[in-house]
Amino acid sequence: MRARGQVDGTGGRGTCGAHGGTPLLDTATALLANSRASIAVTPDDSAEGDRGSCTIGAMADITILRADITTLDVDAVVNAANRQLAGGGGVDGAIHRAAGPELSQACRKLRETTLTDGLPTGQSVATTAGKMPAKWVIHTVGPVWAKTIDKSDQLASCYRTSLHVADEIGARTIAFPTISAGVYGYPMDEATRIAVETCRQTVTKVDTIYLVAFNAEAEAGYRAALGEE
């Protein structure tokens, strides 16, 4: 993978059952003339309890990366999106600007068809990456931090369903931002821990997961969660 930035730290690889039986997809809608599809996965589709009757799979290698996520030459970049898939601030806005009008058109098509009520928290959907080096953008909606409500399952679902969408589109490399750790206010240590734990535990066909740290605090959080302190 070509990237601007430092590549650091890898996690281990294990084996486990891959998803079998019922399909992962609730929705598969052709969007663009190049036949890229819009693919959505819900938390129920991706539940770990559904894995009992599956064949052999593996867990991906995990690498910490300091870089501009929009410049990464990976199969899929994950976008910390809003429910309307309309772009916004932070990484969401940066991805929309870098991808250009093709991404906006794909998101608008989703809003008009399969996601008229928006993309629910914890779910994921793939679109074209437009002008970015990546082939796909996988949009996922992270939870807003609440001091009195545990939303860790929703945050973990963002990573899990994104990986399952990646499997459906054939992605072998994927880059994640630190979901919910920006304007959504999730504490960095918890956001990075959940990211690492979920990526380690999720069975996937993806070979390499890049956890892209947007600042030193995020990088330190990832390293602590990976036991690299």
C-alpha positions as CSV (number, residue, x, y, z in Angstrom):
1,M,0.0,0.0,0.0
2,R,1.3,3.5,-0.8
3,A,0.7,6.1,1.8
4,R,2.0,9.4,3.0
5,G,3.1,8.9,6.6
6,Q,4.7,6.5,8.9
7,V,3.7,2.8,9.1
8,D,4.0,1.4,12.5
9,G,3.0,-1.6,14.6
10,T,1.3,-4.8,13.6
11,G,-1.0,-7.1,15.4
12,G,-1.3,-10.9,15.1
13,R,-3.2,-13.2,12.8
14,G,-5.5,-16.0,14.0
15,T,-8.0,-18.4,12.6
16,C,-11.7,-18.8,13.2
17,G,-15.0,-19.6,11.4
18,A,-16.1,-17.3,8.6
19,H,-19.6,-16.2,8.0
20,G,-21.8,-18.9,6.4
21,G,-25.4,-19.9,6.0
22,T,-27.5,-16.7,5.5
23,P,-26.0,-13.9,3.4
24,L,-24.4,-10.9,5.1
25,L,-26.3,-8.5,2.9
26,D,-29.7,-7.0,3.5
27,T,-29.3,-4.6,0.6
28,A,-27.3,-4.7,-2.7
29,T,-28.1,-1.8,-5.1
30,A,-26.2,-1.1,-8.3
31,L,-25.4,2.6,-8.3
32,L,-22.9,3.5,-11.0
33,A,-22.1,2.7,-14.6
34,N,-18.9,1.0,-13.6
35,S,-21.0,-1.6,-11.8
36,R,-19.7,-0.8,-8.3
37,A,-22.5,-1.6,-5.9
38,S,-23.9,0.0,-2.8
39,I,-23.8,-2.7,-0.1
40,A,-25.2,-2.4,3.4
41,V,-24.7,-4.6,6.5
42,T,-26.7,-4.3,9.7
43,P,-25.5,-5.2,13.2
44,D,-27.8,-8.3,13.2
45,D,-26.3,-9.6,10.0
46,S,-22.8,-9.4,11.5
47,A,-23.5,-10.8,15.0
48,E,-20.7,-13.0,16.2
49,G,-23.3,-15.6,17.2
50,D,-24.1,-16.3,13.6
51,R,-20.6,-17.8,13.0
52,G,-21.1,-21.3,14.4
53,S,-21.6,-23.2,11.2
54,C,-18.9,-21.5,9.1
55,T,-15.8,-22.5,7.3
56,I,-12.3,-21.4,8.2
57,G,-11.5,-17.7,8.1
58,A,-8.9,-15.4,9.6
59,M,-8.4,-12.2,11.4
60,A,-6.5,-9.4,9.7
61,D,-3.1,-7.9,10.5
62,I,-3.5,-4.5,12.2
63,T,-1.1,-1.6,11.5
64,I,-1.1,1.9,13.0
65,L,-0.7,4.6,10.4
66,R,-0.1,8.4,10.7
67,A,-1.3,9.8,7.4
68,D,-4.0,11.6,5.5
69,I,-6.6,8.9,5.1
70,T,-7.8,10.4,1.8
71,T,-4.4,9.7,0.2
72,L,-4.1,6.0,1.0
73,D,-3.9,3.5,-1.8
74,V,-6.0,0.8,-0.2
75,D,-9.0,-1.1,-1.4
76,A,-11.4,0.6,1.0
77,V,-11.4,3.7,3.2
78,V,-13.9,3.9,6.0
79,N,-15.8,7.2,6.4
80,A,-17.1,8.3,9.8
81,A,-20.3,9.5,8.2
82,N,-23.5,11.2,9.4
83,R,-26.9,9.5,9.0
84,Q,-27.7,11.5,5.9
85,L,-24.4,10.5,4.1
86,A,-24.3,14.2,3.2
87,G,-20.7,15.1,4.2
88,G,-19.8,17.3,7.1
89,G,-16.8,18.2,9.2
90,G,-13.7,16.3,10.1
91,V,-12.8,13.2,8.1
92,D,-16.3,13.0,6.6
93,G,-15.9,16.4,4.9
94,A,-12.3,15.6,3.9
95,I,-13.4,12.3,2.2
96,H,-16.2,14.0,0.3
97,R,-13.9,16.8,-0.9
98,A,-11.2,14.4,-2.0
99,A,-13.7,12.0,-3.7
100,G,-15.5,14.7,-5.6
101,P,-19.0,14.7,-7.1
102,E,-19.1,11.0,-7.9
103,L,-19.3,10.2,-4.2
104,S,-21.9,12.9,-3.6
105,Q,-24.0,11.4,-6.4
106,A,-23.7,7.9,-5.0
107,C,-24.8,9.0,-1.5
108,R,-27.7,11.0,-2.9
109,K,-28.9,7.8,-4.8
110,L,-28.8,5.9,-1.5
111,R,-30.9,8.6,0.3
112,E,-33.4,8.4,-2.5
113,T,-33.7,4.6,-2.6
114,T,-32.5,2.2,0.1
115,L,-31.7,4.7,2.9
116,T,-34.5,7.1,2.8
117,D,-34.5,7.3,6.6
118,G,-30.7,7.6,6.8
119,L,-28.0,5.1,7.7
120,P,-28.6,3.9,11.3
121,T,-25.8,4.1,13.9
122,G,-23.5,1.1,13.8
123,Q,-24.4,0.1,10.2
124,S,-22.3,0.4,7.1
125,V,-22.7,0.9,3.4
126,A,-20.2,1.0,0.5
127,T,-20.0,3.4,-2.4
128,T,-17.5,4.4,-5.0
129,A,-14.4,6.4,-3.8
130,G,-14.6,8.8,-6.7
131,K,-11.3,10.5,-7.3
132,M,-9.5,9.0,-4.2
133,P,-6.8,6.4,-4.7
134,A,-9.0,3.9,-2.8
135,K,-11.6,1.8,-4.8
136,W,-14.4,2.1,-2.2
137,V,-15.6,4.3,0.6
138,I,-17.4,2.4,3.4
139,H,-19.6,4.8,5.3
140,T,-20.5,4.0,8.9
141,V,-22.3,6.1,11.5
142,G,-20.7,6.2,14.9
143,P,-22.4,6.9,18.2
144,V,-22.4,10.2,20.0
145,W,-20.7,9.9,23.3
146,A,-23.0,9.9,26.3
147,K,-21.6,9.8,29.9
148,T,-24.6,7.9,31.3
149,I,-25.2,5.5,28.4
150,D,-22.9,2.7,27.3
151,K,-22.7,2.9,23.5
152,S,-19.6,0.6,23.1
153,D,-21.7,-2.0,21.3
154,Q,-22.7,0.6,18.7
155,L,-19.1,1.7,18.2
156,A,-17.9,-1.9,17.9
157,S,-20.6,-2.5,15.3
158,C,-19.2,0.2,13.1
159,Y,-15.9,-1.7,12.8
160,R,-17.5,-5.1,12.5
161,T,-20.1,-4.2,9.9
162,S,-17.5,-2.2,7.9
163,L,-15.3,-5.3,7.8
164,H,-18.2,-7.4,6.6
165,V,-19.0,-5.0,3.9
166,A,-15.3,-5.1,2.9
167,D,-15.6,-8.9,2.6
168,E,-18.6,-8.5,0.3
169,I,-16.9,-6.1,-2.1
170,G,-13.7,-8.1,-2.1
171,A,-11.5,-5.6,-0.2
172,R,-8.2,-6.9,1.1
173,T,-6.9,-3.7,2.6
174,I,-9.0,-1.2,4.6
175,A,-8.2,2.0,6.5
176,F,-10.3,3.2,9.5
177,P,-10.3,6.6,11.0
178,T,-10.9,6.9,14.8
179,I,-14.6,6.6,14.7
180,S,-16.6,8.9,17.1
181,A,-13.5,10.3,18.7
182,G,-13.9,13.7,17.0
183,V,-16.9,16.0,17.3
184,Y,-19.0,13.0,18.6
185,G,-16.9,13.2,21.8
186,Y,-16.0,9.6,22.5
187,P,-13.0,9.5,24.9
188,M,-9.9,8.6,22.9
189,D,-8.7,5.8,25.1
190,E,-12.1,4.0,24.8
191,A,-12.5,4.7,21.1
192,T,-9.1,3.3,20.2
193,R,-9.5,0.3,22.6
194,I,-12.8,-0.6,21.0
195,A,-11.3,-0.2,17.5
196,V,-8.4,-2.5,18.3
197,E,-10.4,-5.1,20.2
198,T,-13.1,-5.3,17.5
199,C,-10.7,-5.5,14.6
200,R,-8.8,-8.3,16.5
201,Q,-11.9,-10.3,17.2
202,T,-13.7,-10.0,13.8
203,V,-13.3,-12.8,11.3
204,T,-12.7,-11.3,7.9
205,K,-11.2,-11.9,4.5
206,V,-9.4,-8.6,4.8
207,D,-5.6,-9.1,5.0
208,T,-4.5,-5.7,6.5
209,I,-6.4,-3.2,8.6
210,Y,-4.8,0.3,8.9
211,L,-5.9,2.2,12.0
212,V,-5.2,5.8,10.9
213,A,-4.4,8.1,13.8
214,F,-5.2,11.7,13.2
215,N,-3.1,13.0,16.1
216,A,-0.6,11.8,18.7
217,E,-3.3,11.0,21.3
218,A,-5.0,8.6,18.8
219,E,-1.7,7.0,18.0
220,A,-0.9,6.5,21.7
221,G,-4.3,5.1,22.3
222,Y,-3.9,2.5,19.5
223,R,-0.4,1.6,20.7
224,A,-1.7,1.1,24.3
225,A,-4.6,-1.1,23.1
226,L,-2.1,-3.2,21.0
227,G,0.2,-3.5,24.0
228,E,3.0,-1.5,22.4
229,E,3.5,1.1,25.1
